[in-house]
Amino acid sequence: MVELVPALMRIRLSENDRVRHLPVLFREIIFRLRCPNEAAWRIIGTGTAHGHRRQAQGYSPEMLVEESRIFQVATFGTLHLHRSELDQSRVLSDVVIIADEADAQLSQAVRSLTALRVSCRG
């Protein structure tokens, strides 16, 4: 799906560099899904590292938002394709958890990317 977004494709990256963050993001989401009542769920800085890497690659905050949007559309599309295999009593709460984790990671990434830009200017 990223290949359909000209703004993201202006940054020349290998496929591996473009998706390197996804396995860690999926691990974070799986943790949240398996432990939904975990009071002290943690964010381990995955988003921060991703923001630093994308800043070095030339991404803007807007590009990070678009990348996150594509991730969510692809993830929810996959859930839709496999809806008959899912526990229908949990689907809605699981979607909320997935969206919340993706947004938390995005917030970290944008904060770290913009902080790096500000510190480089000052």
N, C-alpha and C positions, 0 to 999 in steps of 0.2 A: 504493500500500500504506500510505503514511503516513496517508491519510485514514481508515483502519480502526483507528487507534490514538488513542483519545480523549485520552490524556495529551499527545500531540504536537499534536493539533488544538486544544487549549486555547490554544496560542500562535497568535495570528492573524497569518499571514504570507501574502504573495502567493505564487503558485506559483513565480515567479522567485526570490523571497527564500528559499524553502524548498529549491530545487535549485541555487542559485548555485554551491555548492562542488563539484558533481559533475563538471563538465568538467575542472577541475584535478585532482581525485582520479583520474579516468580517465587523464589524461596521465601521472600518477605511476605508475599501475599498468601502463600500456603501456610506459613506460620500463623498469620492472622486468622485464616479460615479454620485452622485446627484448634486454635486457642481463642475463640471469639470473646470469651469472658475474662481473659487474662487482663487483670487490672493494670499491670505494668508492662504492656507490650512496648517493645522498644523500636526505635528507629536507630539503626546502627551507622548512619552516615552514608548509606548507599547513594542517596540522592545528591549529597554533597560531593562525593567523588565523581558522580556522573556529570554534575554541573561543571566541575573543574576540567574534566576531560573534554566536554563539549565546548567549553570556552577556549581551550587550547586548539580545538579543531575549527574554530571560527563561528560557532553557533551564536545566535542572538537569543534573548529570552523568548521572543515570539516563536522561534524555531523549536525551543524546548516544549512550549505549550502545544504546538502542532504535533510534535513527536508523541507527546503524552496522549493527545486526543486520538491519534491513530492507534496507539496501543490499546486504549479503552474500546474503540470501535471494533478492532480485531478480536479482542478478548470476549466482548459481549456477543459478537457475531458467532464465535466458536461455541459459546454457551447456548446460544439459540439453536445452532445446528444439532447440538447434543442434548437438547432439552428433555427428550424422553428418557435419558439416562440419569437425569438429575433428581435429587430429592426435592420435590415440588414444595414441601413445607419449609425448605431452607433457601430456596433460590433467591428470593427478594433480599433477605438479610445478607446472603453471601455477595450479591451484587453491590450492596451498600458497602460492605467491607472492602471489596476489590476497588471500588471507586475511591473510597477514603484513602486506602494505601497508595493508590496511583497518584492521587492529589497531594498527599503528604510528601511523597518522593519528588513530585514536580516542584512543590514549594521549596524543598531543600535545594534542588538543582538550580532553580532560578535565583534563590538567595545567594548561593555560592558563586554562581556565574556573575551576577551583578556586583557582588562584593569584590570579586577579583578585578572587574573592570574599573570600579571606583578606586581601588588601591593602586592600580597601574597608572591611573591618571594623576593621582595625588602624590 
